[in-house]
Amino acid sequence: MRKKIGIIGGGISGLSLAWYLKKFAKEFECLLFEKSEKVGGVIGRYQQEDLILDSGPKTFRESSCSDLLSLIEELEMQNEIIESLNASKIRYIYVNQKLCPLPLTLKQFLFSSLTFKAIPSLVKEIFIKKTTLKDESVGAFARRRFGNYIAEHFFDPFVMGVCGCDMDKLSIGASFPFLKELEEKNGSIIRGLFKRKKQKNNKGLFNLKGGLQTLVETLERKLEKELIVNCEVSEVVKELSGFRVKTVKGDFFVDYLFLSLPSEGVKKMKLPFEIEKDPFFFQSNSNSLVGVSVAYQSKQHQVKGFGYLVPSKEKEVVLGVIFDSEIFSNLDASNYQTKLTLIFPASFIDLGEEVIKEKALDVLSRHLAIQKAPDAFKVFRYPNALVNYPVFHKSSLDQIQFKIRDLDSRLILAGNYMHPPGVNHCVKNAKTIAKTFQERL
Ligand SMILES: Cc1cc2nc3c(=O)[nH]c(=O)nc-3n(C[C@H](O)[C@H](O)[C@H](O)COP(=O)(O)OP(=O)(O)OC[C@H]3O[C@@H](n4cnc5c(N)ncnc54)[C@H](O)[C@@H]3O)c2cc1C
């Protein structure tokens, strides 16, 4: 009889892990347990005839997504890739009730009211000594190296938009390790960025026709035999040479078990060695977000670009707005001229749809002068979807990894708290875990 591998959690972390385990550990039978009726986790799509509003992750930088791209290639989906429009390189910050473009050239940089004030701090940064601290918050890092103006106008909205969380609560080493590395290797972020710019081919963004859900659907087809949906795992019991996985569909025995679910999911389960009660999971928090997609058949604004972020000091309800139709023109076959996604903070998660709609339309009217009611409107709620990486997250993660390995090397952590945010990191982590597993056998 073939030995069995169990994977808990069918988001992109679990799906890509199932794909790579199937490839690298062929001798095993693999079972993936997913709580909801569909796999993909936060990745999804809402469809209204030809119109597609994709939810969750929707932009991927070509230069930093090599693992996601190689998965797409392995699945023979290269023809599904769509590239971003050139104008999407322009990004804005909403300051003093105006959209201020982030400069793309040195000339724009010197003459922009937004960045002009930042020049002295940027010059000073080159000469600030690197820290000996092992970790610190993103806010502390930003203020130490760049001062308050840059921290508040650039770091704060970026962190709120990407992680849904206050920059003073997040670890720089765990959430943005490349910035920490730039300081460690070059002594200065600015010096490091100049070096990187020379080395890196700064390509654009990509997505897939129909959104990333197209990738999920392909994985779903290829992993048909492995997936068990509507199958919440409530408890895992240690047995002599493996685990009993208790689910709503009955008990399953597996020889090896991978936990591919976020820390909130781990906390809610009963696990061997009481892993869920370890401070790493027990005290961990995650952040919620609400995304509101709106679409209009006619052109509603003339601003070209990716979208904008809003610094906390502006005291606005919205964290940012993505100009979906200005980034990819061919995501679907519809001829809707304007598609936008508004991102709202955790405080919106329990609000009713009508209240959210009212607030979203108010933002669009004040920020982009859009007065018309949308032709399509959809609220996407993401409860506890974003990992919160507190300071020293990485060392706490190492500790719990060692502890589990010492107790039982058949139980393997594979959740998204192991790496910085983003789909590429999920895929890369899954591939590394599957390869390491094969080498260990
Ligand atoms: C609004 C938003 C926008 C984003 N935008 C981008 C972007 O543009 N680019 C980018 O690269 N990244 C983006 N991200 C981040 C990216 O989406 C995530 O890093 C990634 O999708 C996480 O996948 P995951 O599989 O680890 O977790 P999830 O997608 O959360 O999946 C976890 C799965 O585990 C299942 N589960 C939980 N408990 C149990 C249980 N007890 N039993 C069985 N199953 C269980 C859940 O149902 C779920 O399907 C975004 C995230 C959000 C929320």
The ligand as a Gaussian input file, in Angstrom:
#p B3LYP/6-31G(d) Opt

LIG

0 1
 C       -6.929000      41.500000      -0.568000
 C       -5.594000      40.856000      -0.811000
 C       -4.822000      41.279000      -1.888000
 C       -3.590000      40.665000      -2.146000
 N       -2.869000      41.093000      -3.228000
 C       -1.739000      40.449000      -3.560000
 C       -1.084000      40.742000      -4.793000
 O       -1.527000      41.591000      -5.565000
 N        0.050000      40.047000      -5.090000
 C        0.534000      39.056000      -4.275000
 O        1.554000      38.426000      -4.621000
 N       -0.081000      38.753000      -3.112000
 C       -1.197000      39.407000      -2.732000
 N       -1.861000      39.072000      -1.578000
 C       -1.302000      38.034000      -0.705000
 C       -1.638000      36.619000      -1.219000
 O       -2.949000      36.575000      -1.681000
 C       -1.452000      35.607000      -0.104000
 O       -0.099000      35.674000       0.339000
 C       -1.755000      34.158000      -0.518000
 O       -2.866000      34.056000      -1.369000
 C       -1.936000      33.311000       0.732000
 O       -2.286000      31.987000       0.355000
 P       -2.382000      30.830000       1.445000
 O       -2.688000      29.580000       0.740000
 O       -1.156000      30.823000       2.287000
 O       -3.567000      31.242000       2.433000
 P       -5.134000      31.336000       2.140000
 O       -5.398000      31.859000       0.790000
 O       -5.710000      32.074000       3.302000
 O       -5.622000      29.825000       2.181000
 C       -5.748000      29.077000       3.353000
 C       -6.768000      27.957000       3.117000
 O       -6.828000      27.124000       4.271000
 C       -8.187000      26.729000       4.456000
 N       -8.396000      26.301000       5.844000
 C       -8.343000      27.059000       6.965000
 N       -8.592000      26.295000       8.067000
 C       -8.812000      25.027000       7.633000
 C       -9.126000      23.792000       8.280000
 N       -9.259000      23.714000       9.596000
 N       -9.270000      22.690000       7.512000
 C       -9.115000      22.735000       6.180000
 N       -8.837000      23.900000       5.507000
 C       -8.675000      25.011000       6.217000
 C       -8.978000      27.991000       4.089000
 O      -10.312000      27.719000       3.793000
 C       -8.174000      28.483000       2.885000
 O       -8.669000      27.977000       1.661000
 C       -3.100000      39.643000      -1.290000
 C       -3.885000      39.227000      -0.200000
 C       -5.119000      39.807000       0.045000
 C       -5.958000      39.339000       1.195000

